[in-house]
Every structure is written in structure tokens, then in C-alpha cells.
Amino acid sequence: MRRGRLKSGCIDVISLKMKLRFSVCGCCVTALLVALLMASGCRKSERSSSDFQKAVGKLQVKEISELRLKAEQGKAMAQYDLGHKYAMGQSVPIDFVEAAKWLRKAAEQDYAPAQYEIGMLVINGHVLSNGNGEAAEWIRKAAEQRNPNAEFVLGLLYGKGQFVSKDEAESGRWILRAAEHGQVDAQHAAGNMFSQGLKGVAKDYVEAAKWHHKAADQGNAGSQGELGSFYAAGIGVSKNAEEAVKWFRKSAEQGNALAQFNLGAMYARGEGVTQDATMAAMWHRKAADQGLALAQFALGAIYGVGQGVEKNDAKAVEWMRKAAVQGYFLAQLSLGVRYADGNGVPRDLVEGFTWLSLGAQGLVVARQRTSQSEMKAEDLKRAQAASRPFEDAALQLFERLKTELTPEQMAEAQKRITAFAEKTNGQP
């Protein structure tokens, strides 16, 4: 049997945070006594580190002994606390077998936190199931007692068809129930459900904004970024650039790459914030360093014109290539133009045609998506006006190269295009 730290397991859609619960006479008292010992140690410098560690160890042994006595007397809360400590390695070595033993005892007494936790231990493979769908059964029992984490997990299980039959409507029902009970990841998921019309709910941006706002207020970086996008576009809420910047910043400061890119774009355009090319470059760089193709292309463009950074064609090409190999069509078109013109790279018509061809394929898909988007007419028109002249010029160059390349050059370009498509599973 495996004995090690709790890991994220089968449920990987959204990270789960277990709600921890301790009895007052347990670790809280120990923590207080340890603090007193530390204070005493400061006043009495003669006490050695070794003596201190022994004192802490004795307190922990006493705490576990008292907790075990209560657990053996059949007290569900003590059984849960003891099982949880073994699962987390708190005051005792990690031991999932022992953890499962005590958690099951508490769960059998209908103690919801224990039902949820034993279910998660089985789901994540830390302990073997007793059979007959034990994991889902314990999660369901906890969910039926309004345990928000269990409600959310049950929703995820139905959505993935894991341990239960796949059922999108049932998945949505449990996720919404968890969201209503304050589970932050469920609130984020509910926002996505309504914005995309998933899991049996109708698309409703007002409702999506409501749930993302609730999750954002609890610090969920994903919902903060989504809320920023809603305010920036005026979808589900009144358009408000300052609010968009506020939420983009909260999310970006937590490391959300897309929010970092969007915040950089707001600085570049001077929307909701004073225009600042240096700040735009900084936030785009943060997102680009995380591998976001949009940001890598933007940073390449920034280096190409020298806005907020010193102009550097080599860096422009470097960042555009990073985005291009991820399949971002504007980066592919830009790289193709550079190779065809010999701008920042040695002139190479075959390489230029290769990237222009790949970018042209991606452009067709992108324009189809744009025509079907939910963007407001004014924002759609602005987005098209910003990129359409370059796109059209790149397409004209692509068509011209078709007549200028020799059959041998065209064959080589096609070979490279095919190799790229195979490498990326045919995605332009």
C-alpha cells in the first residue's frame, strides 16, 4: 500500500481544496503550547534545540493518544480528526491505510466530512476500494448532506463518467448546488456553464457574470480573468474598462497568463488605465514566459516596432516563432512575411511560403470563429480593423509566391507543411 503525501488524482478538471476541521482540544491546544514553549525558549537561551524538539514531540504524542482514545470510544469527530491526521501527516507519519480505517468508521456514522475524505482517498488511488462503487457512494452520501466539496466532486464525476454513468444534466445540477453553497471552484464552473451553454443550461451571460463574480470575490483567478473580459466587452454586464482592468490585474497578479496578456493589451490601448507601453510590454512578457501564444506574438510585435522596449528584430523573430510553432496564425503569417522579405532573418522564400501557407489555413478558421462570436458589433469592427490590413497583405504575398516558386521549391514547402501538420495533429 502506498504511503506518501496526498496528490491530485483522477479528478483534474479543477483543483480541489479539502475543508479541514479540527477539534478545539486537538491541534489548536498543541499549537498554543508550542507557541508558549517558543516564547519560553527565547527567554531562556540555555534550552537547546534538541530539548525543544523533544518537548514538541511529547505534546504531539499526548495529543494523538487522547484523540485515539476518543476515536476508540466511537466518537465520530475524533475518528475523522485522527484519520485526517494520518492522511495529511499531521503529528503522525503519513499512513493511508490507518487513515482509511478511521475515516470509514466516522463515515459509517454518517459524518459528512469523513464521507467526503474517504471518497477522495479512493478516487485518488491512495487506498483500495471496498468495491461496489465505494468512492462515488461516499461522495454521494456527503453531497446529500449538503457538503459543498462533495457536491462539486459528484458533479465532476457525472461530467467525466467516472465511477458513475456519464450524465451532463446531473453533472450540472450538482455543480450548481455546490455553487449555491459557496464552493468557489463550483462557482467558477457554473460561470463557464452559463457562458457556453453547457451541462443542460441555456447560454446566459448575465447568469455567467453572476457566478464568475461570486468566485472572483473569493479570489478565484480564472473567474477574475473571465469577469475582466466580460467588463471589457460589455457581455453580461455594463461595459466598464476600469472594472475590466481591476479584475484583469487581480487575476494577473495570481499568475493567470491570459489575464496578464489582457492587462498588457489594456495598457497598450490605454483603456481603463493610462496608456503605458512599458507596462504593456512587461505584462505581455509575463504571459509569454508562461507559453501563451497570443502574448508571445504580441511581444514579438512589440520588439519589432520597439514600443516599451528597445527595437530588436532577433527577439521579435524569436517570440513570433514560439507563437507560430504553437499554431497561432498571425504569428505564422508574420514569420512568413519576414522570411519572404528577409526582415530579421535570412531571406528564404520556401520557409516564407511554408509559414504563410500555415497561417492562411489558420486565418480561414479564425475568421469563421469571429463571425460566430458574441462580440458586440463595435468591438468586432475594431478588432477586424486592427488586423485585417496586415492579413490581407500577407495573403497577397502568399498568392504571389505561388507563382514565383519553382516546382522544386513548392515541393519542399509542401513537405515542410505536411511535417508541421503531422507534428501538430493536423491543427493549423
MODA-V47941 format. One record per residue. N is the residue number from 1. PHI is phi in degrees with one decimal (none if undefined). Layout:
n = (N N)
phi = (PHI PHI)
This chain:
n = (1 2 3 4 5 6 7 8 9 10 11 12 13 14 15 16 17 18 19 20 21 22 23 24 25 26 27 28 29 30 31 32 33 34 35 36 37 38 39 40 41 42 43 44 45 46 47 48 49 50 51 52 53 54 55 56 57 58 59 60 61 62 63 64 65 66 67 68 69 70 71 72 73 74 75 76 77 78 79 80 81 82 83 84 85 86 87 88 89 90 91 92 93 94 95 96 97 98 99 100 101 102 103 104 105 106 107 108 109 110 111 112 113 114 115 116 117 118 119 120 121 122 123 124 125 126 127 128 129 130 131 132 133 134 135 136 137 138 139 140 141 142 143 144 145 146 147 148 149 150 151 152 153 154 155 156 157 158 159 160 161 162 163 164 165 166 167 168 169 170 171 172 173 174 175 176 177 178 179 180 181 182 183 184 185 186 187 188 189 190 191 192 193 194 195 196 197 198 199 200 201 202 203 204 205 206 207 208 209 210 211 212 213 214 215 216 217 218 219 220 221 222 223 224 225 226 227 228 229 230 231 232 233 234 235 236 237 238 239 240 241 242 243 244 245 246 247 248 249 250 251 252 253 254 255 256 257 258 259 260 261 262 263 264 265 266 267 268 269 270 271 272 273 274 275 276 277 278 279 280 281 282 283 284 285 286 287 288 289 290 291 292 293 294 295 296 297 298 299 300 301 302 303 304 305 306 307 308 309 310 311 312 313 314 315 316 317 318 319 320 321 322 323 324 325 326 327 328 329 330 331 332 333 334 335 336 337 338 339 340 341 342 343 344 345 346 347 348 349 350 351 352 353 354 355 356 357 358 359 360 361 362 363 364 365 366 367 368 369 370 371 372 373 374 375 376 377 378 379 380 381 382 383 384 385 386 387 388 389 390 391 392 393 394 395 396 397 398 399 400 401 402 403 404 405 406 407 408 409 410 411 412 413 414 415 416 417 418 419 420 421 422 423 424 425 426 427 428)
phi = (none -75.0 -131.3 -169.6 -72.7 -59.8 -125.1 -79.0 -121.5 -62.5 -84.7 -120.9 -67.4 -140.3 -65.3 -108.1 -114.3 -69.6 -81.1 -94.5 -139.9 -129.5 -78.6 -60.6 -81.0 -94.2 -66.7 -61.9 -64.9 -60.5 -61.5 -64.1 -65.5 -63.8 -62.5 -64.3 -62.4 -64.7 -63.0 -62.3 -64.3 -67.0 -78.9 -117.2 -63.0 -72.4 -69.9 -80.9 -60.4 -63.3 -62.3 -62.5 -61.7 -63.4 -64.2 -62.7 -59.3 -63.4 -62.5 -66.8 -61.5 -63.3 -59.8 -65.8 -62.2 -65.7 -66.8 -63.4 -60.5 -65.6 -64.0 -68.3 -81.1 91.9 -79.6 -60.9 -63.7 -67.3 -61.4 -63.8 -58.8 -67.1 -62.1 -64.4 -63.5 -66.8 -69.6 -98.8 72.4 -100.3 72.2 -141.8 -63.9 -61.4 -152.1 -68.3 -64.9 -65.3 -59.2 -62.8 -58.3 -76.4 -65.4 -63.3 -60.1 -69.6 -62.9 -67.4 -93.5 69.3 -87.6 -57.6 -58.3 -71.2 -62.2 -63.3 -71.2 -68.2 -60.6 -69.6 -63.1 -71.2 -57.3 -83.5 78.9 -78.3 -136.8 -77.1 -73.9 -80.0 95.4 58.4 65.5 -56.5 -57.5 -64.7 -65.1 -67.6 -61.1 -63.8 -58.6 -67.3 -63.1 -68.4 -96.9 69.5 -76.6 -60.0 -63.0 -65.9 -59.2 -65.4 -62.1 -61.8 -61.4 -66.1 -61.0 -64.7 -68.1 -94.9 65.4 -109.5 71.2 -141.6 -70.7 -61.7 -155.5 -64.5 -63.7 -66.7 -58.8 -63.0 -61.8 -73.0 -64.6 -64.2 -64.5 -64.8 -62.2 -63.8 -94.1 92.2 -72.1 -64.2 -67.0 -68.3 -63.4 -62.4 -63.5 -63.9 -59.5 -67.1 -58.9 -74.0 -72.6 -111.3 67.1 -104.6 53.9 81.0 -108.6 -76.2 -62.3 -153.4 -72.0 -65.5 -67.0 -61.1 -63.3 -60.2 -71.9 -64.2 -64.5 -62.5 -68.9 -62.8 -63.4 -92.3 94.1 -71.7 -63.9 -62.0 -70.2 -61.1 -66.6 -62.6 -63.7 -59.8 -64.8 -62.2 -68.8 -65.3 -98.0 70.4 -105.7 80.6 -145.8 -69.7 -61.7 -155.2 -64.1 -65.8 -64.4 -60.8 -61.8 -59.1 -76.5 -58.9 -65.2 -58.3 -70.4 -61.5 -69.4 -91.3 96.5 -70.7 -62.8 -65.6 -66.4 -61.1 -62.3 -64.2 -65.4 -60.2 -65.4 -64.5 -65.6 -63.4 -90.3 69.9 -104.8 76.4 -160.4 -64.4 -58.6 -152.6 -65.0 -66.7 -66.4 -60.8 -64.0 -62.3 -71.6 -65.2 -64.8 -60.8 -69.9 -63.7 -63.4 -89.3 91.8 -74.8 -60.5 -55.1 -71.1 -62.8 -64.4 -60.6 -66.6 -60.3 -64.5 -62.6 -66.7 -67.4 -105.6 74.5 -99.9 80.9 -142.5 -73.1 -57.9 -154.1 -65.5 -62.9 -70.0 -59.8 -65.7 -57.3 -74.4 -65.5 -64.4 -58.8 -72.7 -64.7 -69.4 -85.6 95.2 -76.9 -63.9 -65.3 -68.1 -65.2 -63.2 -63.5 -65.6 -61.9 -62.3 -63.9 -67.3 -67.6 -93.6 68.9 -100.5 85.2 -143.9 -60.7 -62.2 -151.4 -66.2 -65.3 -64.9 -62.0 -63.3 -58.3 -70.7 -64.8 -64.5 -63.2 -65.4 -65.1 -63.4 -66.2 -64.2 -58.9 -64.4 -63.5 -69.5 -65.3 -65.0 -63.1 -66.3 -100.8 -75.5 -96.2 -63.3 -68.9 -55.1 -66.5 -71.3 -64.5 -63.7 -66.1 -63.4 -67.8 -64.6 -70.7 -109.5 -58.9 -57.9 -66.3 -58.3 -64.3 -65.2 -66.1 -66.8 -64.4 -64.2 -59.1 -65.0 -66.0 -65.8 -58.1 -90.7 -96.1 -74.4 -75.2 -55.9 -65.4 -65.9 -63.0 -64.8 -67.2 -62.3 -63.6 -61.4 -68.6 -63.3 -63.4 -62.5 -65.8 -61.2 -65.1 -68.0 -107.3 57.6 78.4 -82.2 -69.8)
